[in-house]
Amino acid sequence: MINVTEKAKEQIVALRAEDGKSNDYNVRVSVKGGGCSGLMYDLDFDNTELDSDEIFEDKGVKILVDKKSLLYL
């Protein structure tokens, strides 16, 4: 389960508007190998829900996570 604080929700709404994205865009979280620095966590807006995504929703914010990245969260 991924929880979203009120402050985080406000920031997500503001960043989405700043990027000119509609409310159809959700937050995508992915984890990638970062070489000798360890893992890199990537946050972006995405309006495509894949069948392989795990979807979390809290306070009206949808968070999409692919199954491979979910192992590291």
GUGUGU-98953 format. One record per atom (N, C-alpha, C, O): residue number from 0; residue in three letters; atom name; x, y, z. Coordinates in steps of 0.02 Angstrom, whole numbers, plus 50000, padded with zeros to 5 digits. Each point is the difference from the previous one (the first is absolute). Example, Ala and Ser with C-alpha at 12.3 -4.5 7.8 and 13.67 -1.06 7.14 Angstrom:
GUGUGU-98953
@gunu = 0, drendren = ala, loro = N, c1 = 50660, c2 = 49716, c3 = 50390
@gunu = 0, drendren = ala, loro = CA, c1 = 49955, c2 = 50059, c3 = 50000
@gunu = 0, drendren = ala, loro = C, c1 = 50045, c2 = 50060, c3 = 50000
@gunu = 0, drendren = ala, loro = O, c1 = 50052, c2 = 49999, c3 = 50033
@gunu = 1, drendren = ser, loro = N, c1 = 49930, c2 = 50054, c3 = 49931
@gunu = 1, drendren = ser, loro = CA, c1 = 50042, c2 = 50059, c3 = 50003
@gunu = 1, drendren = ser, loro = C, c1 = 49961, c2 = 50055, c3 = 50037
@gunu = 1, drendren = ser, loro = O, c1 = 50025, c2 = 50055, c3 = 50008
END
This chain:
GUGUGU-98953
@gunu = 0, drendren = met, loro = N, c1 = 50042, c2 = 49941, c3 = 50000
@gunu = 0, drendren = met, loro = CA, c1 = 49958, c2 = 50059, c3 = 50000
@gunu = 0, drendren = met, loro = C, c1 = 50044, c2 = 50062, c3 = 50000
@gunu = 0, drendren = met, loro = O, c1 = 50049, c2 = 50004, c3 = 50037
@gunu = 1, drendren = ile, loro = N, c1 = 49934, c2 = 50043, c3 = 49922
@gunu = 1, drendren = ile, loro = CA, c1 = 50035, c2 = 50064, c3 = 49997
@gunu = 1, drendren = ile, loro = C, c1 = 49953, c2 = 50053, c3 = 50025
@gunu = 1, drendren = ile, loro = O, c1 = 49943, c2 = 50006, c3 = 49977
@gunu = 2, drendren = asn, loro = N, c1 = 50079, c2 = 50033, c3 = 50071
@gunu = 2, drendren = asn, loro = CA, c1 = 49959, c2 = 50054, c3 = 50029
@gunu = 2, drendren = asn, loro = C, c1 = 50024, c2 = 50067, c3 = 49975
@gunu = 2, drendren = asn, loro = O, c1 = 50059, c2 = 50011, c3 = 49989
@gunu = 3, drendren = val, loro = N, c1 = 49893, c2 = 50035, c3 = 50002
@gunu = 3, drendren = val, loro = CA, c1 = 50015, c2 = 50067, c3 = 49976
@gunu = 3, drendren = val, loro = C, c1 = 49978, c2 = 50049, c3 = 50054
@gunu = 3, drendren = val, loro = O, c1 = 49943, c2 = 49999, c3 = 50022
@gunu = 4, drendren = thr, loro = N, c1 = 50102, c2 = 50044, c3 = 49999
@gunu = 4, drendren = thr, loro = CA, c1 = 49982, c2 = 50051, c3 = 50049
@gunu = 4, drendren = thr, loro = C, c1 = 49963, c2 = 50057, c3 = 49964
@gunu = 4, drendren = thr, loro = O, c1 = 50002, c2 = 50005, c3 = 49939
@gunu = 5, drendren = glu, loro = N, c1 = 49965, c2 = 50036, c3 = 50099
@gunu = 5, drendren = glu, loro = CA, c1 = 49964, c2 = 50058, c3 = 49971
@gunu = 5, drendren = glu, loro = C, c1 = 50049, c2 = 50046, c3 = 49965
@gunu = 5, drendren = glu, loro = O, c1 = 49985, c2 = 50026, c3 = 49946
@gunu = 6, drendren = lys, loro = N, c1 = 50073, c2 = 49985, c3 = 50084
@gunu = 6, drendren = lys, loro = CA, c1 = 50052, c2 = 50043, c3 = 49971
@gunu = 6, drendren = lys, loro = C, c1 = 50024, c2 = 49971, c3 = 49933
@gunu = 6, drendren = lys, loro = O, c1 = 50009, c2 = 50038, c3 = 49952
@gunu = 7, drendren = ala, loro = N, c1 = 50001, c2 = 49896, c3 = 50045
@gunu = 7, drendren = ala, loro = CA, c1 = 50022, c2 = 49968, c3 = 49938
@gunu = 7, drendren = ala, loro = C, c1 = 49946, c2 = 50006, c3 = 49947
@gunu = 7, drendren = ala, loro = O, c1 = 50015, c2 = 50012, c3 = 49941
@gunu = 8, drendren = lys, loro = N, c1 = 49922, c2 = 49980, c3 = 50078
@gunu = 8, drendren = lys, loro = CA, c1 = 49945, c2 = 50007, c3 = 49953
@gunu = 8, drendren = lys, loro = C, c1 = 49999, c2 = 50070, c3 = 49970
@gunu = 8, drendren = lys, loro = O, c1 = 49993, c2 = 50008, c3 = 49940
@gunu = 9, drendren = glu, loro = N, c1 = 50015, c2 = 50042, c3 = 50102
@gunu = 9, drendren = glu, loro = CA, c1 = 50002, c2 = 50070, c3 = 49977
@gunu = 9, drendren = glu, loro = C, c1 = 50057, c2 = 50010, c3 = 49950
@gunu = 9, drendren = glu, loro = O, c1 = 49992, c2 = 50034, c3 = 49949
@gunu = 10, drendren = gln, loro = N, c1 = 50066, c2 = 49937, c3 = 50066
@gunu = 10, drendren = gln, loro = CA, c1 = 50058, c2 = 50008, c3 = 49957
@gunu = 10, drendren = gln, loro = C, c1 = 49989, c2 = 49964, c3 = 49933
@gunu = 10, drendren = gln, loro = O, c1 = 50018, c2 = 50026, c3 = 49947
@gunu = 11, drendren = ile, loro = N, c1 = 49952, c2 = 49915, c3 = 50055
@gunu = 11, drendren = ile, loro = CA, c1 = 49985, c2 = 49962, c3 = 49939
@gunu = 11, drendren = ile, loro = C, c1 = 49953, c2 = 50039, c3 = 49956
@gunu = 11, drendren = ile, loro = O, c1 = 50010, c2 = 50005, c3 = 49939
@gunu = 12, drendren = val, loro = N, c1 = 49937, c2 = 50023, c3 = 50090
@gunu = 12, drendren = val, loro = CA, c1 = 49951, c2 = 50039, c3 = 49962
@gunu = 12, drendren = val, loro = C, c1 = 50034, c2 = 50061, c3 = 49969
@gunu = 12, drendren = val, loro = O, c1 = 49988, c2 = 50017, c3 = 49942
@gunu = 13, drendren = ala, loro = N, c1 = 50055, c2 = 50017, c3 = 50097
@gunu = 13, drendren = ala, loro = CA, c1 = 50034, c2 = 50059, c3 = 49975
@gunu = 13, drendren = ala, loro = C, c1 = 50049, c2 = 49983, c3 = 49943
@gunu = 13, drendren = ala, loro = O, c1 = 50002, c2 = 50035, c3 = 49950
@gunu = 14, drendren = leu, loro = N, c1 = 50037, c2 = 49912, c3 = 50058
@gunu = 14, drendren = leu, loro = CA, c1 = 50048, c2 = 49980, c3 = 49949
@gunu = 14, drendren = leu, loro = C, c1 = 49965, c2 = 49977, c3 = 49936
@gunu = 14, drendren = leu, loro = O, c1 = 50023, c2 = 50015, c3 = 49945
@gunu = 15, drendren = arg, loro = N, c1 = 49922, c2 = 49949, c3 = 50063
@gunu = 15, drendren = arg, loro = CA, c1 = 49962, c2 = 49977, c3 = 49941
@gunu = 15, drendren = arg, loro = C, c1 = 49973, c2 = 50060, c3 = 49962
@gunu = 15, drendren = arg, loro = O, c1 = 50003, c2 = 50001, c3 = 49938
@gunu = 16, drendren = ala, loro = N, c1 = 49972, c2 = 50049, c3 = 50097
@gunu = 16, drendren = ala, loro = CA, c1 = 49974, c2 = 50061, c3 = 49967
@gunu = 16, drendren = ala, loro = C, c1 = 50057, c2 = 50038, c3 = 49967
@gunu = 16, drendren = ala, loro = O, c1 = 49993, c2 = 50025, c3 = 49944
@gunu = 17, drendren = glu, loro = N, c1 = 50063, c2 = 49980, c3 = 50091
@gunu = 17, drendren = glu, loro = CA, c1 = 50059, c2 = 50035, c3 = 49973
@gunu = 17, drendren = glu, loro = C, c1 = 50025, c2 = 49968, c3 = 49935
@gunu = 17, drendren = glu, loro = O, c1 = 50023, c2 = 50035, c3 = 49955
@gunu = 18, drendren = asp, loro = N, c1 = 49972, c2 = 49898, c3 = 50041
@gunu = 18, drendren = asp, loro = CA, c1 = 50020, c2 = 49964, c3 = 49940
@gunu = 18, drendren = asp, loro = C, c1 = 49946, c2 = 50001, c3 = 49946
@gunu = 18, drendren = asp, loro = O, c1 = 50011, c2 = 49975, c3 = 49945
@gunu = 19, drendren = gly, loro = N, c1 = 49931, c2 = 50055, c3 = 50070
@gunu = 19, drendren = gly, loro = CA, c1 = 49946, c2 = 50003, c3 = 49951
@gunu = 19, drendren = gly, loro = C, c1 = 49965, c2 = 49933, c3 = 49989
@gunu = 19, drendren = gly, loro = O, c1 = 49971, c2 = 49989, c3 = 49948
@gunu = 20, drendren = lys, loro = N, c1 = 50033, c2 = 49967, c3 = 50101
@gunu = 20, drendren = lys, loro = CA, c1 = 49970, c2 = 49934, c3 = 49996
@gunu = 20, drendren = lys, loro = C, c1 = 49929, c2 = 50002, c3 = 50030
@gunu = 20, drendren = lys, loro = O, c1 = 49988, c2 = 50036, c3 = 50048
@gunu = 21, drendren = ser, loro = N, c1 = 49967, c2 = 49926, c3 = 49922
@gunu = 21, drendren = ser, loro = CA, c1 = 49932, c2 = 49996, c3 = 50026
@gunu = 21, drendren = ser, loro = C, c1 = 49997, c2 = 49952, c3 = 50059
@gunu = 21, drendren = ser, loro = O, c1 = 50050, c2 = 49968, c3 = 50017
@gunu = 22, drendren = asn, loro = N, c1 = 49892, c2 = 50027, c3 = 50014
@gunu = 22, drendren = asn, loro = CA, c1 = 49991, c2 = 49955, c3 = 50057
@gunu = 22, drendren = asn, loro = C, c1 = 50001, c2 = 49927, c3 = 49980
@gunu = 22, drendren = asn, loro = O, c1 = 50000, c2 = 49955, c3 = 50042
@gunu = 23, drendren = asp, loro = N, c1 = 50002, c2 = 50032, c3 = 49892
@gunu = 23, drendren = asp, loro = CA, c1 = 50005, c2 = 49931, c3 = 49975
@gunu = 23, drendren = asp, loro = C, c1 = 50071, c2 = 49972, c3 = 50011
@gunu = 23, drendren = asp, loro = O, c1 = 50010, c2 = 49939, c3 = 49995
@gunu = 24, drendren = tyr, loro = N, c1 = 50037, c2 = 50105, c3 = 50020
@gunu = 24, drendren = tyr, loro = CA, c1 = 50069, c2 = 49978, c3 = 50012
@gunu = 24, drendren = tyr, loro = C, c1 = 50009, c2 = 49981, c3 = 50073
@gunu = 24, drendren = tyr, loro = O, c1 = 49983, c2 = 50038, c3 = 50045
@gunu = 25, drendren = asn, loro = N, c1 = 50045, c2 = 49903, c3 = 49965
@gunu = 25, drendren = asn, loro = CA, c1 = 50013, c2 = 49974, c3 = 50067
@gunu = 25, drendren = asn, loro = C, c1 = 50074, c2 = 50001, c3 = 50013
@gunu = 25, drendren = asn, loro = O, c1 = 50040, c2 = 50014, c3 = 49956
@gunu = 26, drendren = val, loro = N, c1 = 49979, c2 = 49973, c3 = 50106
@gunu = 26, drendren = val, loro = CA, c1 = 50071, c2 = 49997, c3 = 50018
@gunu = 26, drendren = val, loro = C, c1 = 50026, c2 = 49930, c3 = 49986
@gunu = 26, drendren = val, loro = O, c1 = 49971, c2 = 49950, c3 = 50024
@gunu = 27, drendren = arg, loro = N, c1 = 50083, c2 = 50045, c3 = 49938
@gunu = 27, drendren = arg, loro = CA, c1 = 50032, c2 = 49936, c3 = 49988
@gunu = 27, drendren = arg, loro = C, c1 = 50066, c2 = 49998, c3 = 50039
@gunu = 27, drendren = arg, loro = O, c1 = 50041, c2 = 50046, c3 = 49995
@gunu = 28, drendren = val, loro = N, c1 = 49967, c2 = 49901, c3 = 50044
@gunu = 28, drendren = val, loro = CA, c1 = 50061, c2 = 49990, c3 = 50039
@gunu = 28, drendren = val, loro = C, c1 = 50036, c2 = 49941, c3 = 49970
@gunu = 28, drendren = val, loro = O, c1 = 49970, c2 = 49947, c3 = 49989
@gunu = 29, drendren = ser, loro = N, c1 = 50094, c2 = 50062, c3 = 49996
@gunu = 29, drendren = ser, loro = CA, c1 = 50040, c2 = 49944, c3 = 49975
@gunu = 29, drendren = ser, loro = C, c1 = 50068, c2 = 50001, c3 = 50033
@gunu = 29, drendren = ser, loro = O, c1 = 50026, c2 = 50052, c3 = 50021
@gunu = 30, drendren = val, loro = N, c1 = 50003, c2 = 49889, c3 = 49984
@gunu = 30, drendren = val, loro = CA, c1 = 50066, c2 = 49992, c3 = 50030
@gunu = 30, drendren = val, loro = C, c1 = 50046, c2 = 49973, c3 = 49947
@gunu = 30, drendren = val, loro = O, c1 = 49984, c2 = 49951, c3 = 49966
@gunu = 31, drendren = lys, loro = N, c1 = 50074, c2 = 50080, c3 = 50027
@gunu = 31, drendren = lys, loro = CA, c1 = 50049, c2 = 49980, c3 = 49949
@gunu = 31, drendren = lys, loro = C, c1 = 50069, c2 = 49992, c3 = 50033
@gunu = 31, drendren = lys, loro = O, c1 = 50015, c2 = 50031, c3 = 50051
@gunu = 32, drendren = gly, loro = N, c1 = 50025, c2 = 49926, c3 = 49919
@gunu = 32, drendren = gly, loro = CA, c1 = 50068, c2 = 49992, c3 = 50025
@gunu = 32, drendren = gly, loro = C, c1 = 50040, c2 = 50063, c3 = 49990
@gunu = 32, drendren = gly, loro = O, c1 = 49996, c2 = 50032, c3 = 49948
@gunu = 33, drendren = gly, loro = N, c1 = 50041, c2 = 49988, c3 = 50102
@gunu = 33, drendren = gly, loro = CA, c1 = 50038, c2 = 50062, c3 = 49997
@gunu = 33, drendren = gly, loro = C, c1 = 50075, c2 = 49989, c3 = 50000
@gunu = 33, drendren = gly, loro = O, c1 = 50038, c2 = 50046, c3 = 50017
@gunu = 34, drendren = gly, loro = N, c1 = 49984, c2 = 49895, c3 = 49964
@gunu = 34, drendren = gly, loro = CA, c1 = 50072, c2 = 49987, c3 = 50000
@gunu = 34, drendren = gly, loro = C, c1 = 50026, c2 = 49993, c3 = 50071
@gunu = 34, drendren = gly, loro = O, c1 = 49968, c2 = 49969, c3 = 50043
@gunu = 35, drendren = cys, loro = N, c1 = 50091, c2 = 50059, c3 = 49969
@gunu = 35, drendren = cys, loro = CA, c1 = 50031, c2 = 49992, c3 = 50066
@gunu = 35, drendren = cys, loro = C, c1 = 49965, c2 = 50043, c3 = 50053
@gunu = 35, drendren = cys, loro = O, c1 = 50015, c2 = 49993, c3 = 50060
@gunu = 36, drendren = ser, loro = N, c1 = 49941, c2 = 50051, c3 = 49920
@gunu = 36, drendren = ser, loro = CA, c1 = 49964, c2 = 50042, c3 = 50048
@gunu = 36, drendren = ser, loro = C, c1 = 49938, c2 = 49965, c3 = 50029
@gunu = 36, drendren = ser, loro = O, c1 = 49968, c2 = 50027, c3 = 50044
@gunu = 37, drendren = gly, loro = N, c1 = 50017, c2 = 49914, c3 = 49931
@gunu = 37, drendren = gly, loro = CA, c1 = 49941, c2 = 49964, c3 = 50024
@gunu = 37, drendren = gly, loro = C, c1 = 49941, c2 = 50011, c3 = 49953
@gunu = 37, drendren = gly, loro = O, c1 = 50009, c2 = 50003, c3 = 49940
@gunu = 38, drendren = leu, loro = N, c1 = 49932, c2 = 50001, c3 = 50087
@gunu = 38, drendren = leu, loro = CA, c1 = 49939, c2 = 50006, c3 = 49961
@gunu = 38, drendren = leu, loro = C, c1 = 49981, c2 = 50073, c3 = 49989
@gunu = 38, drendren = leu, loro = O, c1 = 50014, c2 = 50043, c3 = 50042
@gunu = 39, drendren = met, loro = N, c1 = 49953, c2 = 49970, c3 = 49902
@gunu = 39, drendren = met, loro = CA, c1 = 49973, c2 = 50067, c3 = 49986
@gunu = 39, drendren = met, loro = C, c1 = 49924, c2 = 49994, c3 = 49998
@gunu = 39, drendren = met, loro = O, c1 = 49973, c2 = 49955, c3 = 49968
@gunu = 40, drendren = tyr, loro = N, c1 = 49994, c2 = 50089, c3 = 50067
@gunu = 40, drendren = tyr, loro = CA, c1 = 49927, c2 = 50002, c3 = 50002
@gunu = 40, drendren = tyr, loro = C, c1 = 49977, c2 = 50055, c3 = 49954
@gunu = 40, drendren = tyr, loro = O, c1 = 50022, c2 = 50057, c3 = 50005
@gunu = 41, drendren = asp, loro = N, c1 = 49933, c2 = 49927, c3 = 49948
@gunu = 41, drendren = asp, loro = CA, c1 = 49976, c2 = 50047, c3 = 49951
@gunu = 41, drendren = asp, loro = C, c1 = 49925, c2 = 50012, c3 = 50011
@gunu = 41, drendren = asp, loro = O, c1 = 49961, c2 = 49953, c3 = 50006
@gunu = 42, drendren = leu, loro = N, c1 = 50021, c2 = 50110, c3 = 49996
@gunu = 42, drendren = leu, loro = CA, c1 = 49930, c2 = 50020, c3 = 50006
@gunu = 42, drendren = leu, loro = C, c1 = 49982, c2 = 50041, c3 = 49938
@gunu = 42, drendren = leu, loro = O, c1 = 50038, c2 = 50045, c3 = 49980
@gunu = 43, drendren = asp, loro = N, c1 = 49906, c2 = 49938, c3 = 49989
@gunu = 43, drendren = asp, loro = CA, c1 = 49979, c2 = 50036, c3 = 49940
@gunu = 43, drendren = asp, loro = C, c1 = 49924, c2 = 49997, c3 = 49995
@gunu = 43, drendren = asp, loro = O, c1 = 49968, c2 = 49963, c3 = 50037
@gunu = 44, drendren = phe, loro = N, c1 = 50004, c2 = 50077, c3 = 49918
@gunu = 44, drendren = phe, loro = CA, c1 = 49928, c2 = 49997, c3 = 49988
@gunu = 44, drendren = phe, loro = C, c1 = 49989, c2 = 49957, c3 = 49938
@gunu = 44, drendren = phe, loro = O, c1 = 50036, c2 = 50005, c3 = 49951
@gunu = 45, drendren = asp, loro = N, c1 = 49913, c2 = 49952, c3 = 50053
@gunu = 45, drendren = asp, loro = CA, c1 = 49985, c2 = 49953, c3 = 49945
@gunu = 45, drendren = asp, loro = C, c1 = 49925, c2 = 49991, c3 = 49997
@gunu = 45, drendren = asp, loro = O, c1 = 49966, c2 = 49994, c3 = 50052
@gunu = 46, drendren = asn, loro = N, c1 = 50007, c2 = 50004, c3 = 49887
@gunu = 46, drendren = asn, loro = CA, c1 = 49928, c2 = 49989, c3 = 49993
@gunu = 46, drendren = asn, loro = C, c1 = 49984, c2 = 49931, c3 = 49972
@gunu = 46, drendren = asn, loro = O, c1 = 49944, c2 = 49988, c3 = 49978
@gunu = 47, drendren = thr, loro = N, c1 = 50105, c2 = 49967, c3 = 50024
@gunu = 47, drendren = thr, loro = CA, c1 = 49990, c2 = 49932, c3 = 49975
@gunu = 47, drendren = thr, loro = C, c1 = 50005, c2 = 49951, c3 = 50057
@gunu = 47, drendren = thr, loro = O, c1 = 50052, c2 = 49995, c3 = 50034
@gunu = 48, drendren = glu, loro = N, c1 = 49895, c2 = 49968, c3 = 49977
@gunu = 48, drendren = glu, loro = CA, c1 = 50001, c2 = 49947, c3 = 50051
@gunu = 48, drendren = glu, loro = C, c1 = 50011, c2 = 49934, c3 = 49963
@gunu = 48, drendren = glu, loro = O, c1 = 49961, c2 = 49980, c3 = 49958
@gunu = 49, drendren = leu, loro = N, c1 = 50094, c2 = 49986, c3 = 50059
@gunu = 49, drendren = leu, loro = CA, c1 = 50016, c2 = 49936, c3 = 49969
@gunu = 49, drendren = leu, loro = C, c1 = 49969, c2 = 49943, c3 = 50040
@gunu = 49, drendren = leu, loro = O, c1 = 49989, c2 = 50006, c3 = 50061
@gunu = 50, drendren = asp, loro = N, c1 = 49998, c2 = 49939, c3 = 49906
@gunu = 50, drendren = asp, loro = CA, c1 = 49972, c2 = 49941, c3 = 50034
@gunu = 50, drendren = asp, loro = C, c1 = 50046, c2 = 49975, c3 = 50055
@gunu = 50, drendren = asp, loro = O, c1 = 49977, c2 = 49972, c3 = 50050
@gunu = 51, drendren = ser, loro = N, c1 = 50087, c2 = 50039, c3 = 49941
@gunu = 51, drendren = ser, loro = CA, c1 = 50049, c2 = 49975, c3 = 50049
@gunu = 51, drendren = ser, loro = C, c1 = 50012, c2 = 50049, c3 = 50058
@gunu = 51, drendren = ser, loro = O, c1 = 50039, c2 = 49986, c3 = 50045
@gunu = 52, drendren = asp, loro = N, c1 = 49927, c2 = 50071, c3 = 49954
@gunu = 52, drendren = asp, loro = CA, c1 = 50009, c2 = 50050, c3 = 50054
@gunu = 52, drendren = asp, loro = C, c1 = 49962, c2 = 49980, c3 = 50063
@gunu = 52, drendren = asp, loro = O, c1 = 49946, c2 = 49972, c3 = 49997
@gunu = 53, drendren = glu, loro = N, c1 = 50084, c2 = 50044, c3 = 50058
@gunu = 53, drendren = glu, loro = CA, c1 = 49966, c2 = 49999, c3 = 50065
@gunu = 53, drendren = glu, loro = C, c1 = 49976, c2 = 50071, c3 = 50011
@gunu = 53, drendren = glu, loro = O, c1 = 50040, c2 = 50047, c3 = 49993
@gunu = 54, drendren = ile, loro = N, c1 = 49897, c2 = 49962, c3 = 50024
@gunu = 54, drendren = ile, loro = CA, c1 = 49972, c2 = 50067, c3 = 50006
@gunu = 54, drendren = ile, loro = C, c1 = 49979, c2 = 50012, c3 = 50072
@gunu = 54, drendren = ile, loro = O, c1 = 49962, c2 = 49962, c3 = 50030
@gunu = 55, drendren = phe, loro = N, c1 = 50064, c2 = 50093, c3 = 49998
@gunu = 55, drendren = phe, loro = CA, c1 = 49983, c2 = 50021, c3 = 50067
@gunu = 55, drendren = phe, loro = C, c1 = 49963, c2 = 50066, c3 = 49995
@gunu = 55, drendren = phe, loro = O, c1 = 50014, c2 = 50041, c3 = 49955
@gunu = 56, drendren = glu, loro = N, c1 = 49938, c2 = 49971, c3 = 50089
@gunu = 56, drendren = glu, loro = CA, c1 = 49966, c2 = 50064, c3 = 50000
@gunu = 56, drendren = glu, loro = C, c1 = 49990, c2 = 50023, c3 = 50072
@gunu = 56, drendren = glu, loro = O, c1 = 49976, c2 = 49962, c3 = 50043
@gunu = 57, drendren = asp, loro = N, c1 = 50042, c2 = 50100, c3 = 49969
@gunu = 57, drendren = asp, loro = CA, c1 = 49992, c2 = 50029, c3 = 50066
@gunu = 57, drendren = asp, loro = C, c1 = 49986, c2 = 50075, c3 = 49992
@gunu = 57, drendren = asp, loro = O, c1 = 50035, c2 = 50034, c3 = 49963
@gunu = 58, drendren = lys, loro = N, c1 = 49914, c2 = 49990, c3 = 50071
@gunu = 58, drendren = lys, loro = CA, c1 = 49981, c2 = 50071, c3 = 49998
@gunu = 58, drendren = lys, loro = C, c1 = 49988, c2 = 50025, c3 = 49929
@gunu = 58, drendren = lys, loro = O, c1 = 50014, c2 = 50058, c3 = 49984
@gunu = 59, drendren = gly, loro = N, c1 = 49960, c2 = 49897, c3 = 49973
@gunu = 59, drendren = gly, loro = CA, c1 = 49985, c2 = 50019, c3 = 49931
@gunu = 59, drendren = gly, loro = C, c1 = 50059, c2 = 50000, c3 = 49954
@gunu = 59, drendren = gly, loro = O, c1 = 49993, c2 = 50020, c3 = 49942
@gunu = 60, drendren = val, loro = N, c1 = 50065, c2 = 49958, c3 = 50081
@gunu = 60, drendren = val, loro = CA, c1 = 50061, c2 = 49997, c3 = 49958
@gunu = 60, drendren = val, loro = C, c1 = 50012, c2 = 49927, c3 = 49983
@gunu = 60, drendren = val, loro = O, c1 = 50006, c2 = 49957, c3 = 50044
@gunu = 61, drendren = lys, loro = N, c1 = 49998, c2 = 50029, c3 = 49890
@gunu = 61, drendren = lys, loro = CA, c1 = 50016, c2 = 49933, c3 = 49977
@gunu = 61, drendren = lys, loro = C, c1 = 50074, c2 = 49994, c3 = 49988
@gunu = 61, drendren = lys, loro = O, c1 = 50031, c2 = 50044, c3 = 49970
@gunu = 62, drendren = ile, loro = N, c1 = 49998, c2 = 49901, c3 = 50055
@gunu = 62, drendren = ile, loro = CA, c1 = 50071, c2 = 49988, c3 = 49992
@gunu = 62, drendren = ile, loro = C, c1 = 50008, c2 = 49933, c3 = 49964
@gunu = 62, drendren = ile, loro = O, c1 = 49975, c2 = 49949, c3 = 50021
@gunu = 63, drendren = leu, loro = N, c1 = 50061, c2 = 50053, c3 = 49923
@gunu = 63, drendren = leu, loro = CA, c1 = 50012, c2 = 49941, c3 = 49958
@gunu = 63, drendren = leu, loro = C, c1 = 50070, c2 = 49975, c3 = 50012
@gunu = 63, drendren = leu, loro = O, c1 = 50048, c2 = 50038, c3 = 49998
@gunu = 64, drendren = val, loro = N, c1 = 49959, c2 = 49897, c3 = 50014
@gunu = 64, drendren = val, loro = CA, c1 = 50065, c2 = 49970, c3 = 50012
@gunu = 64, drendren = val, loro = C, c1 = 50004, c2 = 49934, c3 = 49961
@gunu = 64, drendren = val, loro = O, c1 = 49956, c2 = 49958, c3 = 50007
@gunu = 65, drendren = asp, loro = N, c1 = 50096, c2 = 50034, c3 = 49951
@gunu = 65, drendren = asp, loro = CA, c1 = 50008, c2 = 49937, c3 = 49965
@gunu = 65, drendren = asp, loro = C, c1 = 50022, c2 = 49946, c3 = 50050
@gunu = 65, drendren = asp, loro = O, c1 = 50030, c2 = 50015, c3 = 50051
@gunu = 66, drendren = lys, loro = N, c1 = 49955, c2 = 49923, c3 = 49932
@gunu = 66, drendren = lys, loro = CA, c1 = 50012, c2 = 49945, c3 = 50047
@gunu = 66, drendren = lys, loro = C, c1 = 50074, c2 = 49994, c3 = 50021
@gunu = 66, drendren = lys, loro = O, c1 = 50014, c2 = 49985, c3 = 50058
@gunu = 67, drendren = lys, loro = N, c1 = 50032, c2 = 50027, c3 = 49896
@gunu = 67, drendren = lys, loro = CA, c1 = 50071, c2 = 49993, c3 = 50016
@gunu = 67, drendren = lys, loro = C, c1 = 50021, c2 = 50054, c3 = 50050
@gunu = 67, drendren = lys, loro = O, c1 = 50037, c2 = 49986, c3 = 50047
@gunu = 68, drendren = ser, loro = N, c1 = 49939, c2 = 50075, c3 = 49943
@gunu = 68, drendren = ser, loro = CA, c1 = 50018, c2 = 50055, c3 = 50046
@gunu = 68, drendren = ser, loro = C, c1 = 49968, c2 = 49989, c3 = 50068
@gunu = 68, drendren = ser, loro = O, c1 = 50028, c2 = 50021, c3 = 50051
@gunu = 69, drendren = leu, loro = N, c1 = 49914, c2 = 49947, c3 = 49951
@gunu = 69, drendren = leu, loro = CA, c1 = 49965, c2 = 49989, c3 = 50063
@gunu = 69, drendren = leu, loro = C, c1 = 50042, c2 = 49960, c3 = 50049
@gunu = 69, drendren = leu, loro = O, c1 = 49992, c2 = 50008, c3 = 50061
@gunu = 70, drendren = leu, loro = N, c1 = 50052, c2 = 49949, c3 = 49914
@gunu = 70, drendren = leu, loro = CA, c1 = 50043, c2 = 49960, c3 = 50044
@gunu = 70, drendren = leu, loro = C, c1 = 50046, c2 = 50043, c3 = 50042
@gunu = 70, drendren = leu, loro = O, c1 = 50022, c2 = 49979, c3 = 50054
@gunu = 71, drendren = tyr, loro = N, c1 = 49994, c2 = 50082, c3 = 49923
@gunu = 71, drendren = tyr, loro = CA, c1 = 50048, c2 = 50043, c3 = 50034
@gunu = 71, drendren = tyr, loro = C, c1 = 49968, c2 = 50056, c3 = 50040
@gunu = 71, drendren = tyr, loro = O, c1 = 50035, c2 = 50042, c3 = 50029
@gunu = 72, drendren = leu, loro = N, c1 = 49900, c2 = 49959, c3 = 49973
@gunu = 72, drendren = leu, loro = CA, c1 = 49966, c2 = 50053, c3 = 50039
@gunu = 72, drendren = leu, loro = C, c1 = 49980, c2 = 49975, c3 = 50068
@gunu = 72, drendren = leu, loro = O, c1 = 49971, c2 = 50038, c3 = 50039
END
